[in-house]
Amino acid sequence: MAWELLLWLFSFFVVAAALGIIIFQLMCLSDLELDYINPFDSASRINKSVMPEFILQGSLCGIYLLTGHWSMVLLNAPLVYFNVKLYMRRQHLVDVTEIFNHLGKEKKYRLIKLGFYVFLFFIVIYRLVSSAVVGILELDDESL
């Protein structure tokens, strides 16, 4: 049961990091929209954070696959597929010259991802707390 707790603790930190990355990207796009930052700086900041987010999402799905949590794999698989499709088409980076033309689309795309990560965050918190409670109850049963 300790491995289960470690899995959900790892998942908690990975999903929290992915949430932070998505919020950072949305802040960069909002700053660009309000003209607080120039397009080059905004695009370079967003582009630096895209691959770490893709790696976090892919590794999380891979960990769920290896540990046999099939419902979590099925929940994460569409986003991993979409990320791989974007990467293969070389559309995962924000173009400096076209950033204003695609600003609405980029914000909507990242808002949908934010909603997904918030949903995933609540699932992970629930599973983390439930595995911790089960672990504590099993330790209590062994002591009796």
N, CA, C and O atoms as a DFTB+ gen file, in Angstrom:
576 C
 N C O
     1  1       0.814      -1.198       0.000
     2  2       0.000       0.000       0.000
     3  2       0.856       1.259       0.000
     4  3       0.396       2.327      -0.403
     5  1       2.100       1.132       0.452
     6  2       2.984       2.302       0.469
     7  2       3.294       2.758      -0.948
     8  3       3.452       3.954      -1.197
     9  1       3.381       1.808      -1.883
    10  2       3.651       2.173      -3.274
    11  2       2.491       2.960      -3.862
    12  3       2.689       3.889      -4.645
    13  1       1.297       2.586      -3.483
    14  2       0.108       3.303      -3.963
    15  2       0.130       4.750      -3.477
    16  3      -0.173       5.673      -4.233
    17  1       0.485       4.935      -2.232
    18  2       0.577       6.283      -1.664
    19  2       1.664       7.090      -2.366
    20  3       1.465       8.269      -2.660
    21  1       2.805       6.472      -2.636
    22  2       3.886       7.160      -3.343
    23  2       3.486       7.527      -4.764
    24  3       3.856       8.591      -5.260
    25  1       2.729       6.646      -5.424
    26  2       2.257       6.937      -6.779
    27  2       1.372       8.173      -6.785
    28  3       1.541       9.052      -7.631
    29  1       0.436       8.251      -5.856
    30  2      -0.479       9.385      -5.842
    31  2       0.196      10.651      -5.356
    32  3      -0.190      11.751      -5.753
    33  1       1.198      10.514      -4.503
    34  2       1.983      11.683      -4.091
    35  2       2.790      12.228      -5.272
    36  3       2.856      13.440      -5.480
    37  1       3.402      11.322      -6.042
    38  2       4.118      11.724      -7.255
    39  2       3.166      12.373      -8.249
    40  3       3.489      13.396      -8.854
    41  1       1.989      11.773      -8.414
    42  2       0.988      12.327      -9.331
    43  2       0.544      13.712      -8.902
    44  3       0.333      14.590      -9.738
    45  1       0.403      13.909      -7.600
    46  2       0.013      15.210      -7.071
    47  2       1.013      16.283      -7.487
    48  3       0.621      17.346      -7.969
    49  1       2.292      16.012      -7.303
    50  2       3.314      17.006      -7.642
    51  2       3.419      17.229      -9.147
    52  3       3.654      18.353      -9.590
    53  1       3.249      16.175      -9.936
    54  2       3.317      16.320     -11.396
    55  2       2.137      17.145     -11.904
    56  3       2.318      18.038     -12.732
    57  1       0.956      16.860     -11.425
    58  2      -0.227      17.609     -11.865
    59  2      -0.156      19.057     -11.376
    60  3      -0.571      19.972     -12.087
    61  1       0.361      19.265     -10.178
    62  2       0.529      20.637      -9.682
    63  2       1.529      21.402     -10.555
    64  3       1.320      22.580     -10.845
    65  1       2.604      20.746     -10.973
    66  2       3.570      21.395     -11.855
    67  2       2.949      21.698     -13.220
    68  3       3.185      22.766     -13.785
    69  1       2.164      20.770     -13.744
    70  2       1.497      21.009     -15.034
    71  2       0.497      22.159     -14.924
    72  3       0.371      22.965     -15.846
    73  1      -0.206      22.233     -13.808
    74  2      -1.116      23.360     -13.579
    75  2      -0.351      24.676     -13.555
    76  3      -0.792      25.665     -14.141
    77  1       0.783      24.689     -12.885
    78  2       1.601      25.894     -12.841
    79  2       2.086      26.314     -14.219
    80  3       2.103      27.502     -14.541
    81  1       2.479      25.339     -15.031
    82  2       2.953      25.650     -16.385
    83  2       1.828      26.239     -17.228
    84  3       2.035      27.224     -17.937
    85  1       0.646      25.647     -17.156
    86  2      -0.486      26.140     -17.946
    87  2      -0.894      27.541     -17.488
    88  3      -1.197      28.400     -18.317
    89  1      -0.902      27.774     -16.186
    90  2      -1.241      29.110     -15.681
    91  2      -0.203      30.125     -16.135
    92  3      -0.551      31.253     -16.486
    93  1       1.081      29.733     -16.131
    94  2       2.135      30.617     -16.620
    95  2       1.921      30.964     -18.092
    96  3       2.073      32.120     -18.485
    97  1       1.569      29.968     -18.907
    98  2       1.329      30.218     -20.327
    99  2       0.137      31.135     -20.529
   100  3       0.173      32.020     -21.384
   101  1      -0.914      30.935     -19.758
   102  2      -2.087      31.813     -19.856
   103  2      -1.762      33.234     -19.421
   104  3      -2.267      34.193     -20.005
   105  1      -0.928      33.377     -18.410
   106  2      -0.531      34.719     -17.982
   107  2       0.291      35.413     -19.066
   108  3       0.130      36.613     -19.293
   109  1       1.162      34.672     -19.731
   110  2       1.944      35.263     -20.824
   111  2       1.034      35.708     -21.966
   112  3       1.233      36.780     -22.537
   113  1       0.040      34.893     -22.298
   114  2      -0.889      35.259     -23.368
   115  2      -1.752      36.450     -22.962
   116  3      -2.035      37.320     -23.786
   117  1      -2.167      36.495     -21.708
   118  2      -2.958      37.644     -21.241
   119  2      -2.129      38.919     -21.212
   120  3      -2.620      39.988     -21.575
   121  1      -0.887      38.812     -20.787
   122  2       0.000      39.976     -20.808
   123  2       0.224      40.473     -22.231
   124  3       0.302      41.677     -22.477
   125  1       0.326      39.543     -23.150
   126  2       0.484      39.931     -24.561
   127  2      -0.774      40.610     -25.079
   128  3      -0.700      41.601     -25.807
   129  1      -1.918      40.080     -24.706
   130  2      -3.189      40.651     -25.155
   131  2      -3.375      42.070     -24.613
   132  3      -3.913      42.937     -25.302
   133  1      -2.933      42.300     -23.390
   134  2      -3.060      43.626     -22.781
   135  2      -1.872      44.527     -23.089
   136  3      -1.790      45.650     -22.592
   137  1      -0.967      44.038     -23.898
   138  2       0.194      44.794     -24.375
   139  2       1.165      45.155     -23.251
   140  3       1.777      46.223     -23.274
   141  1       1.304      44.265     -22.270
   142  2       2.289      44.454     -21.217
   143  2       3.645      43.872     -21.598
   144  3       4.663      44.208     -20.993
   145  1       3.656      42.998     -22.603
   146  2       4.862      42.290     -23.000
   147  2       4.898      42.239     -24.522
   148  3       3.851      42.210     -25.169
   149  1       6.082      42.229     -25.086
   150  2       6.156      42.187     -26.547
   151  2       5.994      40.751     -27.040
   152  3       6.194      39.811     -26.271
   153  1       5.634      40.569     -28.318
   154  2       5.364      39.221     -28.841
   155  2       6.561      38.278     -28.766
   156  3       6.387      37.082     -28.531
   157  1       7.764      38.794     -28.961
   158  2       8.943      37.925     -28.931
   159  2       9.162      37.337     -27.539
   160  3       9.406      36.139     -27.398
   161  1       9.076      38.178     -26.518
   162  2       9.261      37.683     -25.151
   163  2       8.171      36.694     -24.756
   164  3       8.446      35.670     -24.129
   165  1       6.948      37.004     -25.123
   166  2       5.839      36.118     -24.794
   167  2       5.997      34.762     -25.477
   168  3       5.831      33.720     -24.844
   169  1       6.316      34.779     -26.765
   170  2       6.471      33.525     -27.503
   171  2       7.648      32.713     -26.974
   172  3       7.558      31.490     -26.864
   173  1       8.731      33.373     -26.651
   174  2       9.890      32.621     -26.157
   175  2       9.612      32.019     -24.781
   176  3      10.048      30.903     -24.499
   177  1       8.899      32.736     -23.928
   178  2       8.553      32.196     -22.607
   179  2       7.600      31.010     -22.730
   180  3       7.764      29.998     -22.048
   181  1       6.613      31.142     -23.597
   182  2       5.659      30.045     -23.781
   183  2       6.353      28.842     -24.398
   184  3       6.132      27.711     -23.965
   185  1       7.184      29.068     -25.396
   186  2       7.853      27.962     -26.076
   187  2       8.813      27.210     -25.162
   188  3       9.012      26.008     -25.333
   189  1       9.411      27.904     -24.191
   190  2      10.290      27.228     -23.233
   191  2       9.520      26.306     -22.303
   192  3      10.082      25.345     -21.778
   193  1       8.252      26.584     -22.097
   194  2       7.475      25.790     -21.143
   195  2       6.616      24.711     -21.796
   196  3       5.978      23.930     -21.091
   197  1       6.586      24.651     -23.113
   198  2       5.730      23.671     -23.789
   199  2       6.267      22.250     -23.628
   200  3       5.523      21.348     -23.244
   201  1       7.546      22.045     -23.915
   202  2       8.097      20.688     -23.842
   203  2       8.099      20.121     -22.419
   204  3       7.782      18.943     -22.255
   205  1       8.437      20.896     -21.382
   206  2       8.309      20.320     -20.032
   207  2       6.881      19.876     -19.699
   208  3       6.685      18.861     -19.029
   209  1       5.893      20.629     -20.163
   210  2       4.507      20.219     -19.924
   211  2       4.191      18.916     -20.656
   212  3       3.559      18.026     -20.087
   213  1       4.626      18.795     -21.910
   214  2       4.393      17.571     -22.673
   215  2       5.075      16.379     -22.008
   216  3       4.503      15.291     -21.943
   217  1       6.297      16.581     -21.515
   218  2       7.034      15.500     -20.860
   219  2       6.353      15.095     -19.556
   220  3       6.248      13.906     -19.254
   221  1       5.892      16.073     -18.788
   222  2       5.173      15.754     -17.547
   223  2       3.916      14.949     -17.836
   224  3       3.649      13.948     -17.171
   225  1       3.150      15.377     -18.818
   226  2       1.904      14.680     -19.147
   227  2       2.179      13.268     -19.657
   228  3       1.496      12.322     -19.264
   229  1       3.169      13.123     -20.525
   230  2       3.503      11.798     -21.047
   231  2       4.038      10.866     -19.982
   232  3       3.689       9.686     -19.960
   233  1       4.883      11.381     -19.095
   234  2       5.418      10.536     -18.027
   235  2       4.327      10.130     -17.047
   236  3       4.331       9.006     -16.546
   237  1       3.403      11.026     -16.771
   238  2       2.297      10.692     -15.876
   239  2       1.438       9.581     -16.469
   240  3       1.055       8.642     -15.770
   241  1       1.140       9.693     -17.747
   242  2       0.352       8.649     -18.406
   243  2       1.128       7.332     -18.446
   244  3       0.540       6.264     -18.275
   245  1       2.439       7.399     -18.670
   246  2       3.257       6.196     -18.672
   247  2       3.315       5.526     -17.308
   248  3       3.269       4.299     -17.217
   249  1       3.415       6.315     -16.252
   250  2       3.420       5.759     -14.888
   251  2       2.094       5.071     -14.590
   252  3       2.066       3.992     -13.998
   253  1       0.991       5.702     -15.005
   254  2      -0.315       5.069     -14.793
   255  2      -0.419       3.773     -15.591
   256  3      -1.009       2.799     -15.122
   257  1       0.142       3.758     -16.776
   258  2       0.112       2.549     -17.608
   259  2       0.922       1.433     -16.962
   260  3       0.483       0.283     -16.932
   261  1       2.094       1.762     -16.448
   262  2       2.952       0.756     -15.818
   263  2       2.382       0.224     -14.509
   264  3       2.615      -0.932     -14.156
   265  1       1.646       1.048     -13.795
   266  2       1.100       0.612     -12.505
   267  2      -0.299       0.007     -12.621
   268  3      -0.861      -0.454     -11.628
   269  1      -0.859       0.008     -13.825
   270  2      -2.147      -0.650     -14.030
   271  2      -3.359       0.163     -13.648
   272  3      -4.413      -0.410     -13.373
   273  1      -3.252       1.461     -13.621
   274  2      -4.407       2.320     -13.346
   275  2      -5.050       2.696     -14.685
   276  3      -4.817       3.777     -15.225
   277  1      -5.853       1.783     -15.194
   278  2      -6.360       1.899     -16.566
   279  2      -7.321       3.067     -16.736
   280  3      -7.350       3.691     -17.797
   281  1      -8.099       3.367     -15.719
   282  2      -9.029       4.494     -15.852
   283  2      -8.266       5.811     -15.977
   284  3      -8.677       6.702     -16.720
   285  1      -7.164       5.934     -15.255
   286  2      -6.359       7.150     -15.354
   287  2      -5.632       7.218     -16.702
   288  3      -5.439       8.302     -17.254
   289  1      -5.234       6.066     -17.222
   290  2      -4.607       6.042     -18.552
   291  2      -5.618       6.500     -19.595
   292  3      -5.299       7.309     -20.466
   293  1      -6.837       5.980     -19.503
   294  2      -7.875       6.364     -20.464
   295  2      -8.258       7.836     -20.328
   296  3      -8.631       8.473     -21.312
   297  1      -8.168       8.366     -19.136
   298  2      -8.460       9.778     -18.928
   299  2      -7.362      10.666     -19.527
   300  3      -7.655      11.722     -20.088
   301  1      -6.109      10.241     -19.408
   302  2      -4.981      11.036     -19.883
   303  2      -4.626      10.794     -21.347
   304  3      -3.972      11.634     -21.965
   305  1      -5.042       9.674     -21.908
   306  2      -4.635       9.309     -23.266
   307  2      -5.045      10.328     -24.344
   308  3      -4.234      10.606     -25.227
   309  1      -6.251      10.893     -24.315
   310  2      -6.576      11.874     -25.366
   311  2      -5.668      13.095     -25.367
   312  3      -5.298      13.586     -26.433
   313  1      -5.302      13.593     -24.185
   314  2      -4.414      14.754     -24.136
   315  2      -3.005      14.388     -24.594
   316  3      -2.349      15.177     -25.274
   317  1      -2.537      13.200     -24.226
   318  2      -1.217      12.753     -24.689
   319  2      -1.224      12.598     -26.201
   320  3      -0.272      12.991     -26.875
   321  1      -2.298      12.025     -26.735
   322  2      -2.409      11.881     -28.187
   323  2      -2.410      13.247     -28.874
   324  3      -1.741      13.437     -29.890
   325  1      -3.153      14.184     -28.324
   326  2      -3.210      15.527     -28.901
   327  2      -1.840      16.198     -28.848
   328  3      -1.430      16.850     -29.809
   329  1      -1.130      16.042     -27.731
   330  2       0.207      16.624     -27.614
   331  2       1.173      16.005     -28.617
   332  3       1.972      16.713     -29.230
   333  1       1.103      14.692     -28.785
   334  2       1.977      14.019     -29.755
   335  2       1.635      14.466     -31.172
   336  3       2.527      14.680     -31.992
   337  1       0.342      14.607     -31.455
   338  2      -0.074      15.067     -32.782
   339  2       0.438      16.479     -33.055
   340  3       0.925      16.759     -34.150
   341  1       0.332      17.364     -32.077
   342  2       0.867      18.721     -32.236
   343  2       2.369      18.693     -32.463
   344  3       2.885      19.423     -33.308
   345  1       3.066      17.860     -31.719
   346  2       4.520      17.789     -31.843
   347  2       4.939      17.253     -33.204
   348  3       5.874      17.765     -33.821
   349  1       4.246      16.226     -33.668
   350  2       4.596      15.630     -34.972
   351  2       4.316      16.591     -36.125
   352  3       5.041      16.580     -37.119
   353  1       3.298      17.406     -36.013
   354  2       2.991      18.404     -37.046
   355  2       3.797      19.688     -36.872
   356  3       3.686      20.610     -37.680
   357  1       4.603      19.745     -35.821
   358  2       5.414      20.919     -35.483
   359  2       4.542      22.162     -35.244
   360  3       4.892      23.274     -35.639
   361  1       3.413      21.940     -34.594
   362  2       2.513      23.031     -34.256
   363  2       2.482      23.286     -32.753
   364  3       1.610      24.004     -32.263
   365  1       3.415      22.712     -32.028
   366  2       3.396      22.841     -30.574
   367  2       4.006      24.151     -30.091
   368  3       3.783      24.544     -28.946
   369  1       4.765      24.829     -30.934
   370  2       5.386      26.090     -30.550
   371  2       4.580      27.270     -31.061
   372  3       3.904      27.179     -32.085
   373  1       4.656      28.376     -30.340
   374  2       3.957      29.598     -30.728
   375  2       4.861      30.383     -31.673
   376  3       6.028      30.629     -31.367
   377  1       4.320      30.770     -32.811
   378  2       5.077      31.544     -33.797
   379  2       4.994      33.033     -33.443
   380  3       3.911      33.566     -33.201
   381  1       6.148      33.687     -33.419
   382  2       6.201      35.097     -33.025
   383  2       5.433      35.968     -34.009
   384  3       4.746      36.907     -33.607
   385  1       5.546      35.662     -35.289
   386  2       4.922      36.516     -36.304
   387  2       3.413      36.311     -36.395
   388  3       2.701      37.196     -36.869
   389  1       2.918      35.168     -35.950
   390  2       1.491      34.862     -36.057
   391  2       0.780      34.833     -34.705
   392  3      -0.372      34.408     -34.622
   393  1       1.449      35.274     -33.662
   394  2       0.888      35.110     -32.318
   395  2      -0.394      35.925     -32.115
   396  3      -1.304      35.481     -31.413
   397  1      -0.469      37.100     -32.719
   398  2      -1.690      37.904     -32.552
   399  2      -2.861      37.322     -33.336
   400  3      -4.011      37.456     -32.918
   401  1      -2.581      36.676     -34.469
   402  2      -3.649      36.060     -35.256
   403  2      -4.239      34.843     -34.557
   404  3      -5.424      34.550     -34.719
   405  1      -3.426      34.132     -33.782
   406  2      -3.860      32.895     -33.125
   407  2      -4.043      33.065     -31.617
   408  3      -4.121      32.073     -30.893
   409  1      -4.111      34.287     -31.144
   410  2      -4.177      34.535     -29.705
   411  2      -5.438      33.939     -29.075
   412  3      -5.366      33.304     -28.023
   413  1      -6.572      34.140     -29.704
   414  2      -7.823      33.594     -29.169
   415  2      -7.818      32.078     -29.143
   416  3      -8.260      31.464     -28.172
   417  1      -7.317      31.475     -30.211
   418  2      -7.258      30.019     -30.286
   419  2      -6.296      29.457     -29.240
   420  3      -6.595      28.449     -28.598
   421  1      -5.158      30.099     -29.069
   422  2      -4.165      29.636     -28.094
   423  2      -4.711      29.750     -26.666
   424  3      -4.505      28.852     -25.849
   425  1      -5.400      30.844     -26.368
   426  2      -5.973      30.998     -25.031
   427  2      -7.061      29.962     -24.771
   428  3      -7.128      29.390     -23.683
   429  1      -7.910      29.719     -25.763
   430  2      -8.972      28.733     -25.596
   431  2      -8.393      27.335     -25.395
   432  3      -8.872      26.573     -24.555
   433  1      -7.374      27.008     -26.161
   434  2      -6.709      25.713     -26.058
   435  2      -6.114      25.521     -24.665
   436  3      -6.228      24.444     -24.079
   437  1      -5.488      26.552     -24.146
   438  2      -4.878      26.448     -22.828
   439  2      -5.917      26.502     -21.703
   440  3      -5.699      25.918     -20.641
   441  1      -7.025      27.182     -21.914
   442  2      -8.100      27.170     -20.910
   443  2      -8.740      25.790     -20.809
   444  3      -9.098      25.346     -19.718
   445  1      -8.884      25.116     -21.937
   446  2      -9.407      23.741     -21.911
   447  2      -8.437      22.828     -21.175
   448  3      -8.856      21.981     -20.386
   449  1      -7.140      22.998     -21.431
   450  2      -6.143      22.201     -20.717
   451  2      -6.148      22.523     -19.227
   452  3      -5.963      21.632     -18.398
   453  1      -6.358      23.787     -18.885
   454  2      -6.441      24.168     -17.479
   455  2      -7.609      23.459     -16.805
   456  3      -7.468      22.935     -15.700
   457  1      -8.754      23.443     -17.464
   458  2      -9.910      22.732     -16.913
   459  2      -9.631      21.249     -16.730
   460  3     -10.019      20.663     -15.720
   461  1      -8.957      20.638     -17.704
   462  2      -8.608      19.229     -17.596
   463  2      -7.678      18.986     -16.411
   464  3      -7.881      18.052     -15.636
   465  1      -6.663      19.828     -16.276
   466  2      -5.704      19.633     -15.184
   467  2      -6.338      19.883     -13.815
   468  3      -5.974      19.220     -12.844
   469  1      -7.266      20.814     -13.721
   470  2      -7.964      21.040     -12.447
   471  2      -8.805      19.813     -12.098
   472  3      -8.816      19.372     -10.949
   473  1      -9.506      19.265     -13.087
   474  2     -10.287      18.041     -12.878
   475  2      -9.374      16.895     -12.443
   476  3      -9.689      16.168     -11.501
   477  1      -8.249      16.740     -13.127
   478  2      -7.289      15.701     -12.788
   479  2      -6.697      15.929     -11.395
   480  3      -6.449      14.976     -10.656
   481  1      -6.477      17.176     -11.048
   482  2      -5.929      17.521      -9.734
   483  2      -6.873      17.063      -8.624
   484  3      -6.421      16.506      -7.624
   485  1      -8.175      17.289      -8.785
   486  2      -9.124      16.859      -7.765
   487  2      -9.196      15.339      -7.674
   488  3      -9.331      14.790      -6.580
   489  1      -9.108      14.659      -8.805
   490  2      -9.097      13.191      -8.776
   491  2      -7.866      12.687      -8.034
   492  3      -7.958      11.778      -7.209
   493  1      -6.716      13.281      -8.332
   494  2      -5.472      12.848      -7.689
   495  2      -5.510      13.132      -6.191
   496  3      -5.061      12.305      -5.397
   497  1      -6.034      14.277      -5.795
   498  2      -6.140      14.578      -4.362
   499  2      -7.048      13.561      -3.676
   500  3      -6.729      13.086      -2.586
   501  1      -8.167      13.224      -4.297
   502  2      -9.075      12.238      -3.719
   503  2      -8.380      10.890      -3.568
   504  3      -8.476      10.250      -2.521
   505  1      -7.678      10.461      -4.617
   506  2      -7.000       9.166      -4.564
   507  2      -5.849       9.186      -3.557
   508  3      -5.588       8.179      -2.899
   509  1      -5.169      10.309      -3.434
   510  2      -4.081      10.439      -2.464
   511  2      -4.616      10.323      -1.044
   512  3      -4.062       9.590      -0.224
   513  1      -5.684      11.039      -0.756
   514  2      -6.262      10.994       0.596
   515  2      -6.832       9.613       0.887
   516  3      -6.656       9.093       1.988
   517  1      -7.508       9.017      -0.080
   518  2      -8.095       7.695       0.167
   519  2      -7.020       6.634       0.368
   520  3      -7.181       5.758       1.217
   521  1      -5.928       6.690      -0.390
   522  2      -4.863       5.703      -0.183
   523  2      -4.147       5.940       1.144
   524  3      -3.696       4.984       1.775
   525  1      -4.034       7.193       1.578
   526  2      -3.424       7.474       2.882
   527  2      -4.310       6.947       4.009
   528  3      -3.808       6.364       4.970
   529  1      -5.611       7.146       3.897
   530  2      -6.536       6.660       4.932
   531  2      -6.525       5.138       4.981
   532  3      -6.508       4.550       6.063
   533  1      -6.534       4.503       3.824
   534  2      -6.499       3.035       3.795
   535  2      -5.191       2.529       4.396
   536  3      -5.188       1.544       5.134
   537  1      -4.087       3.191       4.086
   538  2      -2.806       2.799       4.664
   539  2      -2.777       2.947       6.163
   540  3      -2.241       2.087       6.863
   541  1      -3.344       4.023       6.668
   542  2      -3.394       4.231       8.123
   543  2      -4.288       3.189       8.781
   544  3      -3.954       2.662       9.843
   545  1      -5.433       2.888       8.151
   546  2      -6.335       1.884       8.720
   547  2      -5.710       0.495       8.705
   548  3      -5.929      -0.290       9.628
   549  1      -4.935       0.180       7.669
   550  2      -4.267      -1.119       7.643
   551  2      -3.198      -1.202       8.717
   552  3      -3.022      -2.261       9.321
   553  1      -2.480      -0.119       8.972
   554  2      -1.494      -0.122      10.039
   555  2      -2.165      -0.276      11.403
   556  3      -1.629      -0.928      12.299
   557  1      -3.356       0.338      11.552
   558  2      -4.089       0.235      12.804
   559  2      -4.591      -1.179      13.010
   560  3      -4.586      -1.671      14.138
   561  1      -5.026      -1.851      11.943
   562  2      -5.508      -3.235      12.051
   563  2      -4.368      -4.172      12.410
   564  3      -4.580      -5.130      13.153
   565  1      -3.162      -3.925      11.904
   566  2      -2.019      -4.792      12.213
   567  2      -1.600      -4.667      13.666
   568  3      -1.104      -5.627      14.254
   569  1      -1.794      -3.498      14.247
   570  2      -1.364      -3.301      15.646
   571  2      -2.314      -3.980      16.629
   572  3      -1.934      -4.248      17.769
   573  1      -3.541      -4.261      16.201
   574  2      -4.503      -4.912      17.096
   575  2      -4.212      -6.353      17.129
   576  3      -4.897      -7.106      17.820
